[in-house]
Amino acid sequence: MALLRDSQTNLVFVNLGTGATAVFHTMLEKGIIIRPDHIWGLPEFIRLTIGTRNENEQVIQALQEILPPLR
C-alpha cells in the first residue's frame, strides 16, 4: 500500500486554449522561461513557477501581450 503524503509546490498548470509550444518560444524571446506540457500530452497547457511579485507581474504582462483577449 502506498503512503499518501502532503506535498507542496510552487508551480501551476495553465490551460492557454492554444498551442503552448508557440507561447513558450515567444516568452523565451522576452526572456521569460515557462514550460510547455506537450510531453505530458497536454499541448495547450504551460507550467508556471511562482516567483516574486515582480516576476509574476512580468509573466502576466507578457502573456497578455501575446495571447488573444478572453471573451
PyMOL Python script that loads the backbone (N, CA, C, O; Angstrom):
from pymol import cmd

cmd.read_pdbstr("""\
ATOM      1  N   MET A   1       0.843  -1.166   0.000  1.00  0.00           N
ATOM      2  CA  MET A   1       0.000   0.000   0.000  1.00  0.00           C
ATOM      3  C   MET A   1       0.896   1.239   0.000  1.00  0.00           C
ATOM      4  O   MET A   1       1.828   1.347   0.796  1.00  0.00           O
ATOM      5  N   ALA A   2       0.599   2.157  -0.896  1.00  0.00           N
ATOM      6  CA  ALA A   2       1.370   3.400  -0.984  1.00  0.00           C
ATOM      7  C   ALA A   2       0.897   4.379   0.088  1.00  0.00           C
ATOM      8  O   ALA A   2      -0.295   4.483   0.378  1.00  0.00           O
ATOM      9  N   LEU A   3       1.835   5.071   0.650  1.00  0.00           N
ATOM     10  CA  LEU A   3       1.504   6.103   1.628  1.00  0.00           C
ATOM     11  C   LEU A   3       1.265   7.416   0.906  1.00  0.00           C
ATOM     12  O   LEU A   3       2.059   7.820   0.056  1.00  0.00           O
ATOM     13  N   LEU A   4       0.184   8.073   1.242  1.00  0.00           N
ATOM     14  CA  LEU A   4      -0.083   9.398   0.684  1.00  0.00           C
ATOM     15  C   LEU A   4       0.495  10.442   1.615  1.00  0.00           C
ATOM     16  O   LEU A   4       0.320  10.378   2.832  1.00  0.00           O
ATOM     17  N   ARG A   5       1.174  11.387   1.037  1.00  0.00           N
ATOM     18  CA  ARG A   5       1.790  12.444   1.838  1.00  0.00           C
ATOM     19  C   ARG A   5       1.368  13.789   1.293  1.00  0.00           C
ATOM     20  O   ARG A   5       1.123  13.954   0.098  1.00  0.00           O
ATOM     21  N   ASP A   6       1.290  14.740   2.195  1.00  0.00           N
ATOM     22  CA  ASP A   6       1.029  16.105   1.752  1.00  0.00           C
ATOM     23  C   ASP A   6       2.206  16.568   0.917  1.00  0.00           C
ATOM     24  O   ASP A   6       3.353  16.216   1.192  1.00  0.00           O
ATOM     25  N   SER A   7       1.920  17.348  -0.090  1.00  0.00           N
ATOM     26  CA  SER A   7       3.007  17.891  -0.896  1.00  0.00           C
ATOM     27  C   SER A   7       2.799  19.382  -1.076  1.00  0.00           C
ATOM     28  O   SER A   7       1.689  19.897  -0.943  1.00  0.00           O
ATOM     29  N   GLN A   8       3.861  20.041  -1.374  1.00  0.00           N
ATOM     30  CA  GLN A   8       3.814  21.468  -1.637  1.00  0.00           C
ATOM     31  C   GLN A   8       4.578  21.721  -2.923  1.00  0.00           C
ATOM     32  O   GLN A   8       5.554  21.034  -3.227  1.00  0.00           O
ATOM     33  N   THR A   9       4.133  22.699  -3.662  1.00  0.00           N
ATOM     34  CA  THR A   9       4.794  23.029  -4.909  1.00  0.00           C
ATOM     35  C   THR A   9       4.694  24.517  -5.153  1.00  0.00           C
ATOM     36  O   THR A   9       3.860  25.200  -4.558  1.00  0.00           O
ATOM     37  N   ASN A  10       5.528  25.007  -6.014  1.00  0.00           N
ATOM     38  CA  ASN A  10       5.495  26.423  -6.337  1.00  0.00           C
ATOM     39  C   ASN A  10       5.225  26.608  -7.831  1.00  0.00           C
ATOM     40  O   ASN A  10       5.773  27.509  -8.466  1.00  0.00           O
ATOM     41  N   LEU A  11       4.369  25.739  -8.380  1.00  0.00           N
ATOM     42  CA  LEU A  11       4.037  25.884  -9.789  1.00  0.00           C
ATOM     43  C   LEU A  11       2.558  25.636 -10.013  1.00  0.00           C
ATOM     44  O   LEU A  11       1.871  25.025  -9.195  1.00  0.00           O
ATOM     45  N   VAL A  12       2.091  26.134 -11.153  1.00  0.00           N
ATOM     46  CA  VAL A  12       0.698  25.936 -11.544  1.00  0.00           C
ATOM     47  C   VAL A  12       0.659  25.543 -13.014  1.00  0.00           C
ATOM     48  O   VAL A  12       1.534  25.917 -13.795  1.00  0.00           O
ATOM     49  N   PHE A  13      -0.365  24.787 -13.376  1.00  0.00           N
ATOM     50  CA  PHE A  13      -0.622  24.460 -14.769  1.00  0.00           C
ATOM     51  C   PHE A  13      -1.687  25.418 -15.280  1.00  0.00           C
ATOM     52  O   PHE A  13      -2.677  25.683 -14.598  1.00  0.00           O
ATOM     53  N   VAL A  14      -1.475  25.933 -16.482  1.00  0.00           N
ATOM     54  CA  VAL A  14      -2.410  26.892 -17.060  1.00  0.00           C
ATOM     55  C   VAL A  14      -2.830  26.392 -18.434  1.00  0.00           C
ATOM     56  O   VAL A  14      -1.984  26.085 -19.274  1.00  0.00           O
ATOM     57  N   ASN A  15      -4.140  26.310 -18.663  1.00  0.00           N
ATOM     58  CA  ASN A  15      -4.664  25.934 -19.965  1.00  0.00           C
ATOM     59  C   ASN A  15      -4.795  27.211 -20.790  1.00  0.00           C
ATOM     60  O   ASN A  15      -5.635  28.062 -20.498  1.00  0.00           O
ATOM     61  N   LEU A  16      -3.967  27.340 -21.814  1.00  0.00           N
ATOM     62  CA  LEU A  16      -3.971  28.533 -22.655  1.00  0.00           C
ATOM     63  C   LEU A  16      -5.049  28.492 -23.723  1.00  0.00           C
ATOM     64  O   LEU A  16      -5.402  29.526 -24.290  1.00  0.00           O
ATOM     65  N   GLY A  17      -5.571  27.314 -24.000  1.00  0.00           N
ATOM     66  CA  GLY A  17      -6.560  27.187 -25.058  1.00  0.00           C
ATOM     67  C   GLY A  17      -5.955  27.306 -26.448  1.00  0.00           C
ATOM     68  O   GLY A  17      -6.678  27.437 -27.436  1.00  0.00           O
ATOM     69  N   THR A  18      -4.642  27.260 -26.525  1.00  0.00           N
ATOM     70  CA  THR A  18      -3.909  27.343 -27.787  1.00  0.00           C
ATOM     71  C   THR A  18      -2.605  26.583 -27.624  1.00  0.00           C
ATOM     72  O   THR A  18      -2.266  26.158 -26.520  1.00  0.00           O
ATOM     73  N   GLY A  19      -1.881  26.411 -28.700  1.00  0.00           N
ATOM     74  CA  GLY A  19      -0.630  25.669 -28.646  1.00  0.00           C
ATOM     75  C   GLY A  19       0.398  26.296 -27.719  1.00  0.00           C
ATOM     76  O   GLY A  19       0.826  27.430 -27.934  1.00  0.00           O
ATOM     77  N   ALA A  20       0.787  25.573 -26.710  1.00  0.00           N
ATOM     78  CA  ALA A  20       1.710  26.099 -25.704  1.00  0.00           C
ATOM     79  C   ALA A  20       3.137  26.217 -26.210  1.00  0.00           C
ATOM     80  O   ALA A  20       3.899  27.040 -25.703  1.00  0.00           O
ATOM     81  N   THR A  21       3.520  25.411 -27.203  1.00  0.00           N
ATOM     82  CA  THR A  21       4.899  25.468 -27.692  1.00  0.00           C
ATOM     83  C   THR A  21       5.202  26.824 -28.316  1.00  0.00           C
ATOM     84  O   THR A  21       6.278  27.378 -28.090  1.00  0.00           O
ATOM     85  N   ALA A  22       4.280  27.363 -29.091  1.00  0.00           N
ATOM     86  CA  ALA A  22       4.474  28.684 -29.699  1.00  0.00           C
ATOM     87  C   ALA A  22       4.567  29.757 -28.619  1.00  0.00           C
ATOM     88  O   ALA A  22       5.385  30.672 -28.722  1.00  0.00           O
ATOM     89  N   VAL A  23       3.739  29.651 -27.589  1.00  0.00           N
ATOM     90  CA  VAL A  23       3.784  30.613 -26.484  1.00  0.00           C
ATOM     91  C   VAL A  23       5.115  30.487 -25.752  1.00  0.00           C
ATOM     92  O   VAL A  23       5.709  31.494 -25.369  1.00  0.00           O
ATOM     93  N   PHE A  24       5.582  29.267 -25.559  1.00  0.00           N
ATOM     94  CA  PHE A  24       6.884  29.036 -24.925  1.00  0.00           C
ATOM     95  C   PHE A  24       7.986  29.786 -25.667  1.00  0.00           C
ATOM     96  O   PHE A  24       8.790  30.477 -25.042  1.00  0.00           O
ATOM     97  N   HIS A  25       8.033  29.659 -26.992  1.00  0.00           N
ATOM     98  CA  HIS A  25       9.090  30.304 -27.779  1.00  0.00           C
ATOM     99  C   HIS A  25       8.979  31.830 -27.720  1.00  0.00           C
ATOM    100  O   HIS A  25       9.993  32.522 -27.627  1.00  0.00           O
ATOM    101  N   THR A  26       7.771  32.347 -27.773  1.00  0.00           N
ATOM    102  CA  THR A  26       7.580  33.803 -27.703  1.00  0.00           C
ATOM    103  C   THR A  26       7.985  34.333 -26.327  1.00  0.00           C
ATOM    104  O   THR A  26       8.621  35.382 -26.225  1.00  0.00           O
ATOM    105  N   MET A  27       7.619  33.614 -25.282  1.00  0.00           N
ATOM    106  CA  MET A  27       8.002  34.036 -23.931  1.00  0.00           C
ATOM    107  C   MET A  27       9.520  33.975 -23.773  1.00  0.00           C
ATOM    108  O   MET A  27      10.113  34.845 -23.135  1.00  0.00           O
ATOM    109  N   LEU A  28      10.144  32.958 -24.347  1.00  0.00           N
ATOM    110  CA  LEU A  28      11.597  32.826 -24.268  1.00  0.00           C
ATOM    111  C   LEU A  28      12.271  34.025 -24.937  1.00  0.00           C
ATOM    112  O   LEU A  28      13.285  34.518 -24.443  1.00  0.00           O
ATOM    113  N   GLU A  29      11.721  34.493 -26.050  1.00  0.00           N
ATOM    114  CA  GLU A  29      12.257  35.684 -26.716  1.00  0.00           C
ATOM    115  C   GLU A  29      12.166  36.913 -25.816  1.00  0.00           C
ATOM    116  O   GLU A  29      12.970  37.836 -25.942  1.00  0.00           O
ATOM    117  N   LYS A  30      11.191  36.926 -24.912  1.00  0.00           N
ATOM    118  CA  LYS A  30      11.029  38.030 -23.967  1.00  0.00           C
ATOM    119  C   LYS A  30      11.871  37.828 -22.704  1.00  0.00           C
ATOM    120  O   LYS A  30      11.832  38.650 -21.788  1.00  0.00           O
ATOM    121  N   GLY A  31      12.630  36.732 -22.661  1.00  0.00           N
ATOM    122  CA  GLY A  31      13.482  36.459 -21.510  1.00  0.00           C
ATOM    123  C   GLY A  31      12.770  35.768 -20.367  1.00  0.00           C
ATOM    124  O   GLY A  31      13.266  35.755 -19.241  1.00  0.00           O
ATOM    125  N   ILE A  32      11.602  35.190 -20.647  1.00  0.00           N
ATOM    126  CA  ILE A  32      10.814  34.522 -19.616  1.00  0.00           C
ATOM    127  C   ILE A  32      10.742  33.037 -19.961  1.00  0.00           C
ATOM    128  O   ILE A  32      10.339  32.664 -21.063  1.00  0.00           O
ATOM    129  N   ILE A  33      11.136  32.200 -19.012  1.00  0.00           N
ATOM    130  CA  ILE A  33      11.132  30.759 -19.243  1.00  0.00           C
ATOM    131  C   ILE A  33       9.886  30.145 -18.605  1.00  0.00           C
ATOM    132  O   ILE A  33       9.672  30.247 -17.397  1.00  0.00           O
ATOM    133  N   ILE A  34       9.073  29.508 -19.441  1.00  0.00           N
ATOM    134  CA  ILE A  34       7.939  28.715 -18.994  1.00  0.00           C
ATOM    135  C   ILE A  34       8.150  27.316 -19.554  1.00  0.00           C
ATOM    136  O   ILE A  34       9.082  27.093 -20.326  1.00  0.00           O
ATOM    137  N   ARG A  35       7.320  26.400 -19.184  1.00  0.00           N
ATOM    138  CA  ARG A  35       7.451  25.036 -19.693  1.00  0.00           C
ATOM    139  C   ARG A  35       6.162  24.615 -20.385  1.00  0.00           C
ATOM    140  O   ARG A  35       5.096  24.615 -19.771  1.00  0.00           O
ATOM    141  N   PRO A  36       6.260  24.256 -21.668  1.00  0.00           N
ATOM    142  CA  PRO A  36       5.080  23.687 -22.324  1.00  0.00           C
ATOM    143  C   PRO A  36       4.903  22.251 -21.851  1.00  0.00           C
ATOM    144  O   PRO A  36       5.886  21.558 -21.590  1.00  0.00           O
ATOM    145  N   ASP A  37       3.673  21.805 -21.742  1.00  0.00           N
ATOM    146  CA  ASP A  37       3.438  20.468 -21.193  1.00  0.00           C
ATOM    147  C   ASP A  37       2.974  19.469 -22.244  1.00  0.00           C
ATOM    148  O   ASP A  37       2.213  18.550 -21.941  1.00  0.00           O
ATOM    149  N   HIS A  38       3.433  19.649 -23.477  1.00  0.00           N
ATOM    150  CA  HIS A  38       3.107  18.681 -24.524  1.00  0.00           C
ATOM    151  C   HIS A  38       3.705  17.306 -24.215  1.00  0.00           C
ATOM    152  O   HIS A  38       3.173  16.285 -24.650  1.00  0.00           O
ATOM    153  N   ILE A  39       4.807  17.280 -23.465  1.00  0.00           N
ATOM    154  CA  ILE A  39       5.407  15.983 -23.140  1.00  0.00           C
ATOM    155  C   ILE A  39       4.500  15.155 -22.223  1.00  0.00           C
ATOM    156  O   ILE A  39       4.650  13.937 -22.135  1.00  0.00           O
ATOM    157  N   TRP A  40       3.568  15.814 -21.549  1.00  0.00           N
ATOM    158  CA  TRP A  40       2.610  15.117 -20.692  1.00  0.00           C
ATOM    159  C   TRP A  40       1.296  14.876 -21.437  1.00  0.00           C
ATOM    160  O   TRP A  40       0.312  14.430 -20.847  1.00  0.00           O
ATOM    161  N   GLY A  41       1.291  15.174 -22.735  1.00  0.00           N
ATOM    162  CA  GLY A  41       0.069  15.007 -23.518  1.00  0.00           C
ATOM    163  C   GLY A  41      -0.911  16.147 -23.330  1.00  0.00           C
ATOM    164  O   GLY A  41      -2.110  15.983 -23.559  1.00  0.00           O
ATOM    165  N   LEU A  42      -0.412  17.301 -22.914  1.00  0.00           N
ATOM    166  CA  LEU A  42      -1.255  18.473 -22.677  1.00  0.00           C
ATOM    167  C   LEU A  42      -0.737  19.646 -23.523  1.00  0.00           C
ATOM    168  O   LEU A  42      -0.135  20.574 -22.983  1.00  0.00           O
ATOM    169  N   PRO A  43      -0.966  19.612 -24.840  1.00  0.00           N
ATOM    170  CA  PRO A  43      -0.360  20.604 -25.728  1.00  0.00           C
ATOM    171  C   PRO A  43      -0.853  22.035 -25.554  1.00  0.00           C
ATOM    172  O   PRO A  43      -0.235  22.966 -26.071  1.00  0.00           O
ATOM    173  N   GLU A  44      -1.949  22.225 -24.838  1.00  0.00           N
ATOM    174  CA  GLU A  44      -2.459  23.580 -24.613  1.00  0.00           C
ATOM    175  C   GLU A  44      -2.118  24.120 -23.222  1.00  0.00           C
ATOM    176  O   GLU A  44      -2.563  25.203 -22.842  1.00  0.00           O
ATOM    177  N   PHE A  45      -1.326  23.354 -22.466  1.00  0.00           N
ATOM    178  CA  PHE A  45      -1.005  23.758 -21.099  1.00  0.00           C
ATOM    179  C   PHE A  45       0.448  24.209 -20.983  1.00  0.00           C
ATOM    180  O   PHE A  45       1.335  23.705 -21.673  1.00  0.00           O
ATOM    181  N   ILE A  46       0.663  25.172 -20.090  1.00  0.00           N
ATOM    182  CA  ILE A  46       2.019  25.559 -19.699  1.00  0.00           C
ATOM    183  C   ILE A  46       2.133  25.372 -18.191  1.00  0.00           C
ATOM    184  O   ILE A  46       1.141  25.327 -17.463  1.00  0.00           O
ATOM    185  N   ARG A  47       3.360  25.267 -17.764  1.00  0.00           N
ATOM    186  CA  ARG A  47       3.659  25.159 -16.337  1.00  0.00           C
ATOM    187  C   ARG A  47       4.407  26.416 -15.945  1.00  0.00           C
ATOM    188  O   ARG A  47       5.441  26.745 -16.526  1.00  0.00           O
ATOM    189  N   LEU A  48       3.879  27.115 -14.958  1.00  0.00           N
ATOM    190  CA  LEU A  48       4.493  28.349 -14.473  1.00  0.00           C
ATOM    191  C   LEU A  48       4.990  28.147 -13.054  1.00  0.00           C
ATOM    192  O   LEU A  48       4.280  27.604 -12.207  1.00  0.00           O
ATOM    193  N   THR A  49       6.197  28.582 -12.805  1.00  0.00           N
ATOM    194  CA  THR A  49       6.732  28.585 -11.452  1.00  0.00           C
ATOM    195  C   THR A  49       6.357  29.906 -10.797  1.00  0.00           C
ATOM    196  O   THR A  49       6.480  30.967 -11.408  1.00  0.00           O
ATOM    197  N   ILE A  50       5.908  29.838  -9.573  1.00  0.00           N
ATOM    198  CA  ILE A  50       5.562  31.047  -8.835  1.00  0.00           C
ATOM    199  C   ILE A  50       6.853  31.719  -8.408  1.00  0.00           C
ATOM    200  O   ILE A  50       7.721  31.090  -7.803  1.00  0.00           O
ATOM    201  N   GLY A  51       6.977  33.000  -8.725  1.00  0.00           N
ATOM    202  CA  GLY A  51       8.176  33.759  -8.385  1.00  0.00           C
ATOM    203  C   GLY A  51       7.848  34.890  -7.441  1.00  0.00           C
ATOM    204  O   GLY A  51       6.899  34.823  -6.659  1.00  0.00           O
ATOM    205  N   THR A  52       8.643  35.917  -7.531  1.00  0.00           N
ATOM    206  CA  THR A  52       8.380  37.113  -6.735  1.00  0.00           C
ATOM    207  C   THR A  52       7.192  37.850  -7.335  1.00  0.00           C
ATOM    208  O   THR A  52       6.763  37.549  -8.449  1.00  0.00           O
ATOM    209  N   ARG A  53       6.678  38.792  -6.613  1.00  0.00           N
ATOM    210  CA  ARG A  53       5.554  39.590  -7.120  1.00  0.00           C
ATOM    211  C   ARG A  53       5.928  40.238  -8.449  1.00  0.00           C
ATOM    212  O   ARG A  53       5.140  40.212  -9.394  1.00  0.00           O
ATOM    213  N   ASN A  54       7.114  40.813  -8.528  1.00  0.00           N
ATOM    214  CA  ASN A  54       7.564  41.466  -9.749  1.00  0.00           C
ATOM    215  C   ASN A  54       7.680  40.470 -10.907  1.00  0.00           C
ATOM    216  O   ASN A  54       7.248  40.759 -12.023  1.00  0.00           O
ATOM    217  N   GLU A  55       8.259  39.311 -10.641  1.00  0.00           N
ATOM    218  CA  GLU A  55       8.375  38.281 -11.682  1.00  0.00           C
ATOM    219  C   GLU A  55       7.005  37.826 -12.170  1.00  0.00           C
ATOM    220  O   GLU A  55       6.788  37.675 -13.372  1.00  0.00           O
ATOM    221  N   ASN A  56       6.084  37.610 -11.236  1.00  0.00           N
ATOM    222  CA  ASN A  56       4.738  37.185 -11.605  1.00  0.00           C
ATOM    223  C   ASN A  56       4.036  38.242 -12.451  1.00  0.00           C
ATOM    224  O   ASN A  56       3.340  37.908 -13.410  1.00  0.00           O
ATOM    225  N   GLU A  57       4.213  39.508 -12.105  1.00  0.00           N
ATOM    226  CA  GLU A  57       3.608  40.590 -12.881  1.00  0.00           C
ATOM    227  C   GLU A  57       4.198  40.649 -14.285  1.00  0.00           C
ATOM    228  O   GLU A  57       3.480  40.933 -15.244  1.00  0.00           O
ATOM    229  N   GLN A  58       5.495  40.384 -14.419  1.00  0.00           N
ATOM    230  CA  GLN A  58       6.126  40.353 -15.742  1.00  0.00           C
ATOM    231  C   GLN A  58       5.560  39.222 -16.593  1.00  0.00           C
ATOM    232  O   GLN A  58       5.319  39.402 -17.787  1.00  0.00           O
ATOM    233  N   VAL A  59       5.349  38.070 -15.990  1.00  0.00           N
ATOM    234  CA  VAL A  59       4.770  36.931 -16.710  1.00  0.00           C
ATOM    235  C   VAL A  59       3.354  37.269 -17.175  1.00  0.00           C
ATOM    236  O   VAL A  59       3.002  37.026 -18.329  1.00  0.00           O
ATOM    237  N   ILE A  60       2.555  37.823 -16.286  1.00  0.00           N
ATOM    238  CA  ILE A  60       1.181  38.188 -16.641  1.00  0.00           C
ATOM    239  C   ILE A  60       1.165  39.205 -17.774  1.00  0.00           C
ATOM    240  O   ILE A  60       0.397  39.061 -18.725  1.00  0.00           O
ATOM    241  N   GLN A  61       1.999  40.222 -17.681  1.00  0.00           N
ATOM    242  CA  GLN A  61       2.070  41.246 -18.721  1.00  0.00           C
ATOM    243  C   GLN A  61       2.451  40.638 -20.067  1.00  0.00           C
ATOM    244  O   GLN A  61       1.835  40.943 -21.088  1.00  0.00           O
ATOM    245  N   ALA A  62       3.458  39.785 -20.064  1.00  0.00           N
ATOM    246  CA  ALA A  62       3.907  39.161 -21.312  1.00  0.00           C
ATOM    247  C   ALA A  62       2.817  38.274 -21.901  1.00  0.00           C
ATOM    248  O   ALA A  62       2.593  38.296 -23.112  1.00  0.00           O
ATOM    249  N   LEU A  63       2.142  37.501 -21.073  1.00  0.00           N
ATOM    250  CA  LEU A  63       1.061  36.644 -21.571  1.00  0.00           C
ATOM    251  C   LEU A  63      -0.083  37.484 -22.142  1.00  0.00           C
ATOM    252  O   LEU A  63      -0.679  37.112 -23.153  1.00  0.00           O
ATOM    253  N   GLN A  64      -0.391  38.606 -21.503  1.00  0.00           N
ATOM    254  CA  GLN A  64      -1.442  39.482 -22.013  1.00  0.00           C
ATOM    255  C   GLN A  64      -1.072  40.065 -23.377  1.00  0.00           C
ATOM    256  O   GLN A  64      -1.944  40.309 -24.211  1.00  0.00           O
ATOM    257  N   GLU A  65       0.208  40.284 -23.598  1.00  0.00           N
ATOM    258  CA  GLU A  65       0.659  40.832 -24.877  1.00  0.00           C
ATOM    259  C   GLU A  65       0.569  39.813 -26.010  1.00  0.00           C
ATOM    260  O   GLU A  65       0.325  40.186 -27.157  1.00  0.00           O
ATOM    261  N   ILE A  66       0.763  38.542 -25.704  1.00  0.00           N
ATOM    262  CA  ILE A  66       0.847  37.562 -26.792  1.00  0.00           C
ATOM    263  C   ILE A  66      -0.394  36.685 -26.949  1.00  0.00           C
ATOM    264  O   ILE A  66      -0.586  36.088 -28.009  1.00  0.00           O
ATOM    265  N   LEU A  67      -1.226  36.594 -25.937  1.00  0.00           N
ATOM    266  CA  LEU A  67      -2.423  35.755 -26.049  1.00  0.00           C
ATOM    267  C   LEU A  67      -3.617  36.595 -26.480  1.00  0.00           C
ATOM    268  O   LEU A  67      -3.702  37.777 -26.146  1.00  0.00           O
ATOM    269  N   PRO A  68      -4.541  35.986 -27.222  1.00  0.00           N
ATOM    270  CA  PRO A  68      -5.752  36.724 -27.577  1.00  0.00           C
ATOM    271  C   PRO A  68      -6.557  37.049 -26.325  1.00  0.00           C
ATOM    272  O   PRO A  68      -6.532  36.295 -25.352  1.00  0.00           O
ATOM    273  N   PRO A  69      -7.263  38.159 -26.350  1.00  0.00           N
ATOM    274  CA  PRO A  69      -8.057  38.516 -25.160  1.00  0.00           C
ATOM    275  C   PRO A  69      -9.165  37.488 -24.894  1.00  0.00           C
ATOM    276  O   PRO A  69      -9.701  36.873 -25.816  1.00  0.00           O
ATOM    277  N   LEU A  70      -9.485  37.324 -23.626  1.00  0.00           N
ATOM    278  CA  LEU A  70     -10.589  36.434 -23.256  1.00  0.00           C
ATOM    279  C   LEU A  70     -11.898  37.086 -23.635  1.00  0.00           C
ATOM    280  O   LEU A  70     -12.063  38.298 -23.496  1.00  0.00           O
ATOM    281  N   ARG A  71     -12.800  36.307 -24.100  1.00  0.00           N
ATOM    282  CA  ARG A  71     -14.120  36.852 -24.489  1.00  0.00           C
ATOM    283  C   ARG A  71     -15.169  36.348 -23.540  1.00  0.00           C
ATOM    284  O   ARG A  71     -16.345  36.683 -23.685  1.00  0.00           O
TER     285      ARG A  71
END
""", "prot")
cmd.dss("prot")
cmd.show_as("cartoon", "prot")
cmd.util.cbc("prot")
cmd.orient("prot")
